[in-house]
Amino acid sequence: MTKKEEEVALDLEEKRKRDEALQQIIDAQVALNEEKEADENQQKINDIKSSIRESLIEDENGDVLVNGQNPMNAVINKK
């Protein structure tokens, strides 16, 4: 193996190591982003559930009221 071939082989090995390190960094960043998105999505789900719970209220008879009204009013009051 000539000196030039050794240099080329070393350069290729260094490039492979850099590429590997870069791929590990990319993979780690993707994992962090996915985790962050999952956390944000869970927070949105929790906010929606909370909003639904706040809009549903039981009256003294145990009937569920939506925004303070019986959801069956439209049917009951239909003429």
mmCIF file of the N, C-alpha and C atoms, coordinates in Angstrom:
data_MODEL
# 
_entry.id   MODEL 
# 
loop_
_atom_site.group_PDB 
_atom_site.id 
_atom_site.type_symbol 
_atom_site.label_atom_id 
_atom_site.label_alt_id 
_atom_site.label_comp_id 
_atom_site.label_asym_id 
_atom_site.label_entity_id 
_atom_site.label_seq_id 
_atom_site.pdbx_PDB_ins_code 
_atom_site.Cartn_x 
_atom_site.Cartn_y 
_atom_site.Cartn_z 
_atom_site.occupancy 
_atom_site.B_iso_or_equiv 
_atom_site.pdbx_formal_charge 
_atom_site.auth_seq_id 
_atom_site.auth_comp_id 
_atom_site.auth_asym_id 
_atom_site.auth_atom_id 
_atom_site.pdbx_PDB_model_num 
ATOM 1   N N  . MET A 1 1  ? 0.851   -1.171 0.000  1.00 0.00 ? 1  MET A N  1 
ATOM 2   C CA . MET A 1 1  ? 0.000   0.000  0.000  1.00 0.00 ? 1  MET A CA 1 
ATOM 3   C C  . MET A 1 1  ? 0.903   1.243  0.000  1.00 0.00 ? 1  MET A C  1 
ATOM 4   N N  . THR A 1 2  ? 0.620   2.127  -0.912 1.00 0.00 ? 2  THR A N  1 
ATOM 5   C CA . THR A 1 2  ? 1.440   3.336  -1.011 1.00 0.00 ? 2  THR A CA 1 
ATOM 6   C C  . THR A 1 2  ? 0.991   4.359  0.024  1.00 0.00 ? 2  THR A C  1 
ATOM 7   N N  . LYS A 1 3  ? 1.829   5.371  0.181  1.00 0.00 ? 3  LYS A N  1 
ATOM 8   C CA . LYS A 1 3  ? 1.542   6.441  1.136  1.00 0.00 ? 3  LYS A CA 1 
ATOM 9   C C  . LYS A 1 3  ? 0.224   7.130  0.779  1.00 0.00 ? 3  LYS A C  1 
ATOM 10  N N  . LYS A 1 4  ? 0.006   7.376  -0.507 1.00 0.00 ? 4  LYS A N  1 
ATOM 11  C CA . LYS A 1 4  ? -1.221  8.040  -0.964 1.00 0.00 ? 4  LYS A CA 1 
ATOM 12  C C  . LYS A 1 4  ? -2.451  7.179  -0.647 1.00 0.00 ? 4  LYS A C  1 
ATOM 13  N N  . GLU A 1 5  ? -2.348  5.884  -0.863 1.00 0.00 ? 5  GLU A N  1 
ATOM 14  C CA . GLU A 1 5  ? -3.459  4.968  -0.573 1.00 0.00 ? 5  GLU A CA 1 
ATOM 15  C C  . GLU A 1 5  ? -3.768  4.947  0.923  1.00 0.00 ? 5  GLU A C  1 
ATOM 16  N N  . GLU A 1 6  ? -2.725  5.022  1.748  1.00 0.00 ? 6  GLU A N  1 
ATOM 17  C CA . GLU A 1 6  ? -2.924  5.070  3.201  1.00 0.00 ? 6  GLU A CA 1 
ATOM 18  C C  . GLU A 1 6  ? -3.655  6.348  3.603  1.00 0.00 ? 6  GLU A C  1 
ATOM 19  N N  . GLU A 1 7  ? -3.256  7.472  2.994  1.00 0.00 ? 7  GLU A N  1 
ATOM 20  C CA . GLU A 1 7  ? -3.906  8.748  3.292  1.00 0.00 ? 7  GLU A CA 1 
ATOM 21  C C  . GLU A 1 7  ? -5.375  8.713  2.884  1.00 0.00 ? 7  GLU A C  1 
ATOM 22  N N  . VAL A 1 8  ? -5.653  8.154  1.712  1.00 0.00 ? 8  VAL A N  1 
ATOM 23  C CA . VAL A 1 8  ? -7.034  8.055  1.237  1.00 0.00 ? 8  VAL A CA 1 
ATOM 24  C C  . VAL A 1 8  ? -7.835  7.163  2.187  1.00 0.00 ? 8  VAL A C  1 
ATOM 25  N N  . ALA A 1 9  ? -7.266  6.057  2.613  1.00 0.00 ? 9  ALA A N  1 
ATOM 26  C CA . ALA A 1 9  ? -7.943  5.141  3.532  1.00 0.00 ? 9  ALA A CA 1 
ATOM 27  C C  . ALA A 1 9  ? -8.229  5.831  4.860  1.00 0.00 ? 9  ALA A C  1 
ATOM 28  N N  . LEU A 1 10 ? -7.259  6.615  5.365  1.00 0.00 ? 10 LEU A N  1 
ATOM 29  C CA . LEU A 1 10 ? -7.471  7.353  6.620  1.00 0.00 ? 10 LEU A CA 1 
ATOM 30  C C  . LEU A 1 10 ? -8.563  8.402  6.456  1.00 0.00 ? 10 LEU A C  1 
ATOM 31  N N  . ASP A 1 11 ? -8.528  9.106  5.339  1.00 0.00 ? 11 ASP A N  1 
ATOM 32  C CA . ASP A 1 11 ? -9.551  10.125 5.077  1.00 0.00 ? 11 ASP A CA 1 
ATOM 33  C C  . ASP A 1 11 ? -10.945 9.500  5.020  1.00 0.00 ? 11 ASP A C  1 
ATOM 34  N N  . LEU A 1 12 ? -11.039 8.361  4.359  1.00 0.00 ? 12 LEU A N  1 
ATOM 35  C CA . LEU A 1 12 ? -12.326 7.670  4.265  1.00 0.00 ? 12 LEU A CA 1 
ATOM 36  C C  . LEU A 1 12 ? -12.819 7.208  5.632  1.00 0.00 ? 12 LEU A C  1 
ATOM 37  N N  . GLU A 1 13 ? -11.915 6.720  6.448  1.00 0.00 ? 13 GLU A N  1 
ATOM 38  C CA . GLU A 1 13 ? -12.278 6.276  7.797  1.00 0.00 ? 13 GLU A CA 1 
ATOM 39  C C  . GLU A 1 13 ? -12.741 7.454  8.649  1.00 0.00 ? 13 GLU A C  1 
ATOM 40  N N  . GLU A 1 14 ? -12.045 8.594  8.555  1.00 0.00 ? 14 GLU A N  1 
ATOM 41  C CA . GLU A 1 14 ? -12.437 9.795  9.297  1.00 0.00 ? 14 GLU A CA 1 
ATOM 42  C C  . GLU A 1 14 ? -13.809 10.281 8.838  1.00 0.00 ? 14 GLU A C  1 
ATOM 43  N N  . LYS A 1 15 ? -14.031 10.258 7.532  1.00 0.00 ? 15 LYS A N  1 
ATOM 44  C CA . LYS A 1 15 ? -15.325 10.676 6.995  1.00 0.00 ? 15 LYS A CA 1 
ATOM 45  C C  . LYS A 1 15 ? -16.429 9.754  7.506  1.00 0.00 ? 15 LYS A C  1 
ATOM 46  N N  . ARG A 1 16 ? -16.181 8.452  7.521  1.00 0.00 ? 16 ARG A N  1 
ATOM 47  C CA . ARG A 1 16 ? -17.167 7.498  8.013  1.00 0.00 ? 16 ARG A CA 1 
ATOM 48  C C  . ARG A 1 16 ? -17.504 7.773  9.480  1.00 0.00 ? 16 ARG A C  1 
ATOM 49  N N  . LYS A 1 17 ? -16.467 8.062  10.293 1.00 0.00 ? 17 LYS A N  1 
ATOM 50  C CA . LYS A 1 17 ? -16.684 8.359  11.715 1.00 0.00 ? 17 LYS A CA 1 
ATOM 51  C C  . LYS A 1 17 ? -17.488 9.645  11.893 1.00 0.00 ? 17 LYS A C  1 
ATOM 52  N N  . ARG A 1 18 ? -17.169 10.672 11.080 1.00 0.00 ? 18 ARG A N  1 
ATOM 53  C CA . ARG A 1 18 ? -17.917 11.940 11.157 1.00 0.00 ? 18 ARG A CA 1 
ATOM 54  C C  . ARG A 1 18 ? -19.378 11.708 10.766 1.00 0.00 ? 18 ARG A C  1 
ATOM 55  N N  . ASP A 1 19 ? -19.579 10.939 9.704  1.00 0.00 ? 19 ASP A N  1 
ATOM 56  C CA . ASP A 1 19 ? -20.942 10.642 9.253  1.00 0.00 ? 19 ASP A CA 1 
ATOM 57  C C  . ASP A 1 19 ? -21.723 9.889  10.332 1.00 0.00 ? 19 ASP A C  1 
ATOM 58  N N  . GLU A 1 20 ? -21.084 8.957  10.982 1.00 0.00 ? 20 GLU A N  1 
ATOM 59  C CA . GLU A 1 20 ? -21.710 8.195  12.069 1.00 0.00 ? 20 GLU A CA 1 
ATOM 60  C C  . GLU A 1 20 ? -22.097 9.119  13.225 1.00 0.00 ? 20 GLU A C  1 
ATOM 61  N N  . ALA A 1 21 ? -21.163 9.997  13.599 1.00 0.00 ? 21 ALA A N  1 
ATOM 62  C CA . ALA A 1 21 ? -21.425 10.923 14.696 1.00 0.00 ? 21 ALA A CA 1 
ATOM 63  C C  . ALA A 1 21 ? -22.570 11.872 14.337 1.00 0.00 ? 21 ALA A C  1 
ATOM 64  N N  . LEU A 1 22 ? -22.575 12.359 13.111 1.00 0.00 ? 22 LEU A N  1 
ATOM 65  C CA . LEU A 1 22 ? -23.637 13.250 12.662 1.00 0.00 ? 22 LEU A CA 1 
ATOM 66  C C  . LEU A 1 22 ? -24.982 12.526 12.675 1.00 0.00 ? 22 LEU A C  1 
ATOM 67  N N  . GLN A 1 23 ? -25.011 11.290 12.235 1.00 0.00 ? 23 GLN A N  1 
ATOM 68  C CA . GLN A 1 23 ? -26.256 10.527 12.231 1.00 0.00 ? 23 GLN A CA 1 
ATOM 69  C C  . GLN A 1 23 ? -26.765 10.313 13.654 1.00 0.00 ? 23 GLN A C  1 
ATOM 70  N N  . GLN A 1 24 ? -25.861 10.083 14.598 1.00 0.00 ? 24 GLN A N  1 
ATOM 71  C CA . GLN A 1 24 ? -26.268 9.919  15.995 1.00 0.00 ? 24 GLN A CA 1 
ATOM 72  C C  . GLN A 1 24 ? -26.882 11.215 16.532 1.00 0.00 ? 24 GLN A C  1 
ATOM 73  N N  . ILE A 1 25 ? -26.284 12.344 16.166 1.00 0.00 ? 25 ILE A N  1 
ATOM 74  C CA . ILE A 1 25 ? -26.822 13.641 16.598 1.00 0.00 ? 25 ILE A CA 1 
ATOM 75  C C  . ILE A 1 25 ? -28.210 13.848 15.999 1.00 0.00 ? 25 ILE A C  1 
ATOM 76  N N  . ILE A 1 26 ? -28.351 13.546 14.721 1.00 0.00 ? 26 ILE A N  1 
ATOM 77  C CA . ILE A 1 26 ? -29.644 13.699 14.052 1.00 0.00 ? 26 ILE A CA 1 
ATOM 78  C C  . ILE A 1 26 ? -30.689 12.803 14.712 1.00 0.00 ? 26 ILE A C  1 
ATOM 79  N N  . ASP A 1 27 ? -30.333 11.546 14.957 1.00 0.00 ? 27 ASP A N  1 
ATOM 80  C CA . ASP A 1 27 ? -31.270 10.613 15.589 1.00 0.00 ? 27 ASP A CA 1 
ATOM 81  C C  . ASP A 1 27 ? -31.702 11.097 16.969 1.00 0.00 ? 27 ASP A C  1 
ATOM 82  N N  . ALA A 1 28 ? -30.755 11.625 17.731 1.00 0.00 ? 28 ALA A N  1 
ATOM 83  C CA . ALA A 1 28 ? -31.071 12.135 19.069 1.00 0.00 ? 28 ALA A CA 1 
ATOM 84  C C  . ALA A 1 28 ? -32.018 13.329 18.977 1.00 0.00 ? 28 ALA A C  1 
ATOM 85  N N  . GLN A 1 29 ? -31.781 14.222 18.023 1.00 0.00 ? 29 GLN A N  1 
ATOM 86  C CA . GLN A 1 29 ? -32.626 15.405 17.861 1.00 0.00 ? 29 GLN A CA 1 
ATOM 87  C C  . GLN A 1 29 ? -34.041 15.003 17.420 1.00 0.00 ? 29 GLN A C  1 
ATOM 88  N N  . VAL A 1 30 ? -34.128 14.050 16.515 1.00 0.00 ? 30 VAL A N  1 
ATOM 89  C CA . VAL A 1 30 ? -35.441 13.562 16.069 1.00 0.00 ? 30 VAL A CA 1 
ATOM 90  C C  . VAL A 1 30 ? -36.199 12.970 17.254 1.00 0.00 ? 30 VAL A C  1 
ATOM 91  N N  . ALA A 1 31 ? -35.520 12.195 18.078 1.00 0.00 ? 31 ALA A N  1 
ATOM 92  C CA . ALA A 1 31 ? -36.161 11.596 19.252 1.00 0.00 ? 31 ALA A CA 1 
ATOM 93  C C  . ALA A 1 31 ? -36.668 12.676 20.205 1.00 0.00 ? 31 ALA A C  1 
ATOM 94  N N  . LEU A 1 32 ? -35.872 13.722 20.414 1.00 0.00 ? 32 LEU A N  1 
ATOM 95  C CA . LEU A 1 32 ? -36.292 14.824 21.288 1.00 0.00 ? 32 LEU A CA 1 
ATOM 96  C C  . LEU A 1 32 ? -37.518 15.526 20.724 1.00 0.00 ? 32 LEU A C  1 
ATOM 97  N N  . ASN A 1 33 ? -37.511 15.767 19.410 1.00 0.00 ? 33 ASN A N  1 
ATOM 98  C CA . ASN A 1 33 ? -38.646 16.437 18.774 1.00 0.00 ? 33 ASN A CA 1 
ATOM 99  C C  . ASN A 1 33 ? -39.914 15.597 18.885 1.00 0.00 ? 33 ASN A C  1 
ATOM 100 N N  . GLU A 1 34 ? -39.781 14.285 18.684 1.00 0.00 ? 34 GLU A N  1 
ATOM 101 C CA . GLU A 1 34 ? -40.944 13.407 18.788 1.00 0.00 ? 34 GLU A CA 1 
ATOM 102 C C  . GLU A 1 34 ? -41.485 13.403 20.209 1.00 0.00 ? 34 GLU A C  1 
ATOM 103 N N  . GLU A 1 35 ? -40.589 13.392 21.189 1.00 0.00 ? 35 GLU A N  1 
ATOM 104 C CA . GLU A 1 35 ? -41.006 13.412 22.586 1.00 0.00 ? 35 GLU A CA 1 
ATOM 105 C C  . GLU A 1 35 ? -41.721 14.719 22.913 1.00 0.00 ? 35 GLU A C  1 
ATOM 106 N N  . LYS A 1 36 ? -41.167 15.822 22.415 1.00 0.00 ? 36 LYS A N  1 
ATOM 107 C CA . LYS A 1 36 ? -41.771 17.132 22.663 1.00 0.00 ? 36 LYS A CA 1 
ATOM 108 C C  . LYS A 1 36 ? -43.158 17.198 22.031 1.00 0.00 ? 36 LYS A C  1 
ATOM 109 N N  . GLU A 1 37 ? -43.288 16.704 20.793 1.00 0.00 ? 37 GLU A N  1 
ATOM 110 C CA . GLU A 1 37 ? -44.588 16.704 20.119 1.00 0.00 ? 37 GLU A CA 1 
ATOM 111 C C  . GLU A 1 37 ? -45.589 15.846 20.878 1.00 0.00 ? 37 GLU A C  1 
ATOM 112 N N  . ALA A 1 38 ? -45.144 14.701 21.380 1.00 0.00 ? 38 ALA A N  1 
ATOM 113 C CA . ALA A 1 38 ? -46.037 13.827 22.138 1.00 0.00 ? 38 ALA A CA 1 
ATOM 114 C C  . ALA A 1 38 ? -46.507 14.533 23.403 1.00 0.00 ? 38 ALA A C  1 
ATOM 115 N N  . ASP A 1 39 ? -45.605 15.243 24.082 1.00 0.00 ? 39 ASP A N  1 
ATOM 116 C CA . ASP A 1 39 ? -45.972 15.985 25.286 1.00 0.00 ? 39 ASP A CA 1 
ATOM 117 C C  . ASP A 1 39 ? -46.977 17.092 24.958 1.00 0.00 ? 39 ASP A C  1 
ATOM 118 N N  . GLU A 1 40 ? -46.735 17.804 23.846 1.00 0.00 ? 40 GLU A N  1 
ATOM 119 C CA . GLU A 1 40 ? -47.638 18.884 23.435 1.00 0.00 ? 40 GLU A CA 1 
ATOM 120 C C  . GLU A 1 40 ? -49.006 18.320 23.074 1.00 0.00 ? 40 GLU A C  1 
ATOM 121 N N  . ASN A 1 41 ? -49.024 17.188 22.371 1.00 0.00 ? 41 ASN A N  1 
ATOM 122 C CA . ASN A 1 41 ? -50.297 16.568 22.003 1.00 0.00 ? 41 ASN A CA 1 
ATOM 123 C C  . ASN A 1 41 ? -51.057 16.115 23.242 1.00 0.00 ? 41 ASN A C  1 
ATOM 124 N N  . GLN A 1 42 ? -50.358 15.539 24.211 1.00 0.00 ? 42 GLN A N  1 
ATOM 125 C CA . GLN A 1 42 ? -51.015 15.107 25.444 1.00 0.00 ? 42 GLN A CA 1 
ATOM 126 C C  . GLN A 1 42 ? -51.584 16.301 26.186 1.00 0.00 ? 42 GLN A C  1 
ATOM 127 N N  . GLN A 1 43 ? -50.863 17.417 26.193 1.00 0.00 ? 43 GLN A N  1 
ATOM 128 C CA . GLN A 1 43 ? -51.360 18.624 26.856 1.00 0.00 ? 43 GLN A CA 1 
ATOM 129 C C  . GLN A 1 43 ? -52.627 19.129 26.162 1.00 0.00 ? 43 GLN A C  1 
ATOM 130 N N  . LYS A 1 44 ? -52.654 19.087 24.828 1.00 0.00 ? 44 LYS A N  1 
ATOM 131 C CA . LYS A 1 44 ? -53.851 19.503 24.088 1.00 0.00 ? 44 LYS A CA 1 
ATOM 132 C C  . LYS A 1 44 ? -55.031 18.599 24.427 1.00 0.00 ? 44 LYS A C  1 
ATOM 133 N N  . ILE A 1 45 ? -54.777 17.292 24.503 1.00 0.00 ? 45 ILE A N  1 
ATOM 134 C CA . ILE A 1 45 ? -55.833 16.345 24.854 1.00 0.00 ? 45 ILE A CA 1 
ATOM 135 C C  . ILE A 1 45 ? -56.359 16.648 26.257 1.00 0.00 ? 45 ILE A C  1 
ATOM 136 N N  . ASN A 1 46 ? -55.450 16.892 27.195 1.00 0.00 ? 46 ASN A N  1 
ATOM 137 C CA . ASN A 1 46 ? -55.857 17.210 28.566 1.00 0.00 ? 46 ASN A CA 1 
ATOM 138 C C  . ASN A 1 46 ? -56.678 18.495 28.618 1.00 0.00 ? 46 ASN A C  1 
ATOM 139 N N  . ASP A 1 47 ? -56.278 19.491 27.819 1.00 0.00 ? 47 ASP A N  1 
ATOM 140 C CA . ASP A 1 47 ? -57.018 20.760 27.780 1.00 0.00 ? 47 ASP A CA 1 
ATOM 141 C C  . ASP A 1 47 ? -58.427 20.545 27.236 1.00 0.00 ? 47 ASP A C  1 
ATOM 142 N N  . ILE A 1 48 ? -58.547 19.721 26.191 1.00 0.00 ? 48 ILE A N  1 
ATOM 143 C CA . ILE A 1 48 ? -59.856 19.443 25.602 1.00 0.00 ? 48 ILE A CA 1 
ATOM 144 C C  . ILE A 1 48 ? -60.735 18.702 26.604 1.00 0.00 ? 48 ILE A C  1 
ATOM 145 N N  . LYS A 1 49 ? -60.165 17.699 27.282 1.00 0.00 ? 49 LYS A N  1 
ATOM 146 C CA . LYS A 1 49 ? -60.933 16.955 28.289 1.00 0.00 ? 49 LYS A CA 1 
ATOM 147 C C  . LYS A 1 49 ? -61.419 17.894 29.391 1.00 0.00 ? 49 LYS A C  1 
ATOM 148 N N  . SER A 1 50 ? -60.546 18.778 29.837 1.00 0.00 ? 50 SER A N  1 
ATOM 149 C CA . SER A 1 50 ? -60.906 19.722 30.889 1.00 0.00 ? 50 SER A CA 1 
ATOM 150 C C  . SER A 1 50 ? -62.028 20.643 30.422 1.00 0.00 ? 50 SER A C  1 
ATOM 151 N N  . SER A 1 51 ? -61.929 21.103 29.187 1.00 0.00 ? 51 SER A N  1 
ATOM 152 C CA . SER A 1 51 ? -62.953 21.980 28.628 1.00 0.00 ? 51 SER A CA 1 
ATOM 153 C C  . SER A 1 51 ? -64.294 21.261 28.552 1.00 0.00 ? 51 SER A C  1 
ATOM 154 N N  . ILE A 1 52 ? -64.273 20.002 28.148 1.00 0.00 ? 52 ILE A N  1 
ATOM 155 C CA . ILE A 1 52 ? -65.513 19.217 28.076 1.00 0.00 ? 52 ILE A CA 1 
ATOM 156 C C  . ILE A 1 52 ? -66.093 19.044 29.470 1.00 0.00 ? 52 ILE A C  1 
ATOM 157 N N  . ARG A 1 53 ? -65.245 18.713 30.449 1.00 0.00 ? 53 ARG A N  1 
ATOM 158 C CA . ARG A 1 53 ? -65.726 18.532 31.829 1.00 0.00 ? 53 ARG A CA 1 
ATOM 159 C C  . ARG A 1 53 ? -66.362 19.820 32.353 1.00 0.00 ? 53 ARG A C  1 
ATOM 160 N N  . GLU A 1 54 ? -65.754 20.960 32.007 1.00 0.00 ? 54 GLU A N  1 
ATOM 161 C CA . GLU A 1 54 ? -66.285 22.234 32.488 1.00 0.00 ? 54 GLU A CA 1 
ATOM 162 C C  . GLU A 1 54 ? -67.636 22.559 31.846 1.00 0.00 ? 54 GLU A C  1 
ATOM 163 N N  . SER A 1 55 ? -67.834 22.126 30.590 1.00 0.00 ? 55 SER A N  1 
ATOM 164 C CA . SER A 1 55 ? -69.089 22.443 29.905 1.00 0.00 ? 55 SER A CA 1 
ATOM 165 C C  . SER A 1 55 ? -70.215 21.489 30.292 1.00 0.00 ? 55 SER A C  1 
ATOM 166 N N  . LEU A 1 56 ? -69.885 20.331 30.854 1.00 0.00 ? 56 LEU A N  1 
ATOM 167 C CA . LEU A 1 56 ? -70.903 19.370 31.280 1.00 0.00 ? 56 LEU A CA 1 
ATOM 168 C C  . LEU A 1 56 ? -71.144 19.518 32.777 1.00 0.00 ? 56 LEU A C  1 
ATOM 169 N N  . ILE A 1 57 ? -72.378 19.799 33.113 1.00 0.00 ? 57 ILE A N  1 
ATOM 170 C CA . ILE A 1 57 ? -72.737 19.999 34.516 1.00 0.00 ? 57 ILE A CA 1 
ATOM 171 C C  . ILE A 1 57 ? -73.968 19.146 34.802 1.00 0.00 ? 57 ILE A C  1 
ATOM 172 N N  . GLU A 1 58 ? -74.015 18.552 35.957 1.00 0.00 ? 58 GLU A N  1 
ATOM 173 C CA . GLU A 1 58 ? -75.219 17.812 36.364 1.00 0.00 ? 58 GLU A CA 1 
ATOM 174 C C  . GLU A 1 58 ? -76.119 18.730 37.163 1.00 0.00 ? 58 GLU A C  1 
ATOM 175 N N  . ASP A 1 59 ? -77.425 18.669 36.853 1.00 0.00 ? 59 ASP A N  1 
ATOM 176 C CA . ASP A 1 59 ? -78.363 19.448 37.655 1.00 0.00 ? 59 ASP A CA 1 
ATOM 177 C C  . ASP A 1 59 ? -78.769 18.652 38.891 1.00 0.00 ? 59 ASP A C  1 
ATOM 178 N N  . GLU A 1 60 ? -79.723 19.191 39.658 1.00 0.00 ? 60 GLU A N  1 
ATOM 179 C CA . GLU A 1 60 ? -80.103 18.539 40.912 1.00 0.00 ? 60 GLU A CA 1 
ATOM 180 C C  . GLU A 1 60 ? -80.749 17.172 40.704 1.00 0.00 ? 60 GLU A C  1 
ATOM 181 N N  . ASN A 1 61 ? -81.255 16.891 39.499 1.00 0.00 ? 61 ASN A N  1 
ATOM 182 C CA . ASN A 1 61 ? -81.864 15.594 39.209 1.00 0.00 ? 61 ASN A CA 1 
ATOM 183 C C  . ASN A 1 61 ? -80.850 14.592 38.660 1.00 0.00 ? 61 ASN A C  1 
ATOM 184 N N  . GLY A 1 62 ? -79.631 15.016 38.521 1.00 0.00 ? 62 GLY A N  1 
ATOM 185 C CA . GLY A 1 62 ? -78.605 14.129 37.966 1.00 0.00 ? 62 GLY A CA 1 
ATOM 186 C C  . GLY A 1 62 ? -78.554 14.158 36.448 1.00 0.00 ? 62 GLY A C  1 
ATOM 187 N N  . ASP A 1 63 ? -79.384 15.016 35.831 1.00 0.00 ? 63 ASP A N  1 
ATOM 188 C CA . ASP A 1 63 ? -79.348 15.150 34.375 1.00 0.00 ? 63 ASP A CA 1 
ATOM 189 C C  . ASP A 1 63 ? -78.116 15.956 33.971 1.00 0.00 ? 63 ASP A C  1 
ATOM 190 N N  . VAL A 1 64 ? -77.538 15.586 32.861 1.00 0.00 ? 64 VAL A N  1 
ATOM 191 C CA . VAL A 1 64 ? -76.346 16.285 32.392 1.00 0.00 ? 64 VAL A CA 1 
ATOM 192 C C  . VAL A 1 64 ? -76.771 17.492 31.571 1.00 0.00 ? 64 VAL A C  1 
ATOM 193 N N  . LEU A 1 65 ? -76.226 18.623 31.929 1.00 0.00 ? 65 LEU A N  1 
ATOM 194 C CA . LEU A 1 65 ? -76.482 19.860 31.195 1.00 0.00 ? 65 LEU A CA 1 
ATOM 195 C C  . LEU A 1 65 ? -75.228 20.229 30.403 1.00 0.00 ? 65 LEU A C  1 
ATOM 196 N N  . VAL A 1 66 ? -75.447 20.654 29.178 1.00 0.00 ? 66 VAL A N  1 
ATOM 197 C CA . VAL A 1 66 ? -74.346 21.101 28.336 1.00 0.00 ? 66 VAL A CA 1 
ATOM 198 C C  . VAL A 1 66 ? -74.457 22.611 28.242 1.00 0.00 ? 66 VAL A C  1 
ATOM 199 N N  . ASN A 1 67 ? -73.414 23.291 28.691 1.00 0.00 ? 67 ASN A N  1 
ATOM 200 C CA . ASN A 1 67 ? -73.409 24.750 28.749 1.00 0.00 ? 67 ASN A CA 1 
ATOM 201 C C  . ASN A 1 67 ? -74.668 25.276 29.450 1.00 0.00 ? 67 ASN A C  1 
ATOM 202 N N  . GLY A 1 68 ? -75.061 24.582 30.510 1.00 0.00 ? 68 GLY A N  1 
ATOM 203 C CA . GLY A 1 68 ? -76.179 25.022 31.322 1.00 0.00 ? 68 GLY A CA 1 
ATOM 204 C C  . GLY A 1 68 ? -77.545 24.650 30.781 1.00 0.00 ? 68 GLY A C  1 
ATOM 205 N N  . GLN A 1 69 ? -77.623 23.929 29.675 1.00 0.00 ? 69 GLN A N  1 
ATOM 206 C CA . GLN A 1 69 ? -78.917 23.577 29.098 1.00 0.00 ? 69 GLN A CA 1 
ATOM 207 C C  . GLN A 1 69 ? -79.014 22.081 28.863 1.00 0.00 ? 69 GLN A C  1 
ATOM 208 N N  . ASN A 1 70 ? -80.225 21.592 28.937 1.00 0.00 ? 70 ASN A N  1 
ATOM 209 C CA . ASN A 1 70 ? -80.472 20.189 28.646 1.00 0.00 ? 70 ASN A CA 1 
ATOM 210 C C  . ASN A 1 70 ? -80.295 19.982 27.139 1.00 0.00 ? 70 ASN A C  1 
ATOM 211 N N  . PRO A 1 71 ? -79.422 19.060 26.724 1.00 0.00 ? 71 PRO A N  1 
ATOM 212 C CA . PRO A 1 71 ? -79.202 18.864 25.295 1.00 0.00 ? 71 PRO A CA 1 
ATOM 213 C C  . PRO A 1 71 ? -80.442 18.329 24.568 1.00 0.00 ? 71 PRO A C  1 
ATOM 214 N N  . MET A 1 72 ? -81.422 17.846 25.309 1.00 0.00 ? 72 MET A N  1 
ATOM 215 C CA . MET A 1 72 ? -82.650 17.342 24.696 1.00 0.00 ? 72 MET A CA 1 
ATOM 216 C C  . MET A 1 72 ? -83.686 18.446 24.480 1.00 0.00 ? 72 MET A C  1 
ATOM 217 N N  . ASN A 1 73 ? -83.382 19.670 24.884 1.00 0.00 ? 73 ASN A N  1 
ATOM 218 C CA . ASN A 1 73 ? -84.338 20.777 24.722 1.00 0.00 ? 73 ASN A CA 1 
ATOM 219 C C  . ASN A 1 73 ? -84.777 20.930 23.277 1.00 0.00 ? 73 ASN A C  1 
ATOM 220 N N  . ALA A 1 74 ? -83.879 20.746 22.341 1.00 0.00 ? 74 ALA A N  1 
ATOM 221 C CA . ALA A 1 74 ? -84.214 20.896 20.924 1.00 0.00 ? 74 ALA A CA 1 
ATOM 222 C C  . ALA A 1 74 ? -85.288 19.889 20.536 1.00 0.00 ? 74 ALA A C  1 
ATOM 223 N N  . VAL A 1 75 ? -85.218 18.689 21.073 1.00 0.00 ? 75 VAL A N  1 
ATOM 224 C CA . VAL A 1 75 ? -86.192 17.652 20.755 1.00 0.00 ? 75 VAL A CA 1 
ATOM 225 C C  . VAL A 1 75 ? -87.496 17.917 21.530 1.00 0.00 ? 75 VAL A C  1 
ATOM 226 N N  . ILE A 1 76 ? -87.366 18.268 22.792 1.00 0.00 ? 76 ILE A N  1 
ATOM 227 C CA . ILE A 1 76 ? -88.529 18.496 23.642 1.00 0.00 ? 76 ILE A CA 1 
ATOM 228 C C  . ILE A 1 76 ? -89.342 19.676 23.123 1.00 0.00 ? 76 ILE A C  1 
ATOM 229 N N  . ASN A 1 77 ? -88.667 20.734 22.711 1.00 0.00 ? 77 ASN A N  1 
ATOM 230 C CA . ASN A 1 77 ? -89.339 21.957 22.279 1.00 0.00 ? 77 ASN A CA 1 
ATOM 231 C C  . ASN A 1 77 ? -89.706 21.958 20.801 1.00 0.00 ? 77 ASN A C  1 
ATOM 232 N N  . LYS A 1 78 ? -89.434 20.893 20.093 1.00 0.00 ? 78 LYS A N  1 
ATOM 233 C CA . LYS A 1 78 ? -89.743 20.824 18.667 1.00 0.00 ? 78 LYS A CA 1 
ATOM 234 C C  . LYS A 1 78 ? -91.248 20.798 18.470 1.00 0.00 ? 78 LYS A C  1 
ATOM 235 N N  . LYS A 1 79 ? -91.693 21.551 17.507 1.00 0.00 ? 79 LYS A N  1 
ATOM 236 C CA . LYS A 1 79 ? -93.142 21.622 17.266 1.00 0.00 ? 79 LYS A CA 1 
ATOM 237 C C  . LYS A 1 79 ? -93.479 21.097 15.911 1.00 0.00 ? 79 LYS A C  1 
# 
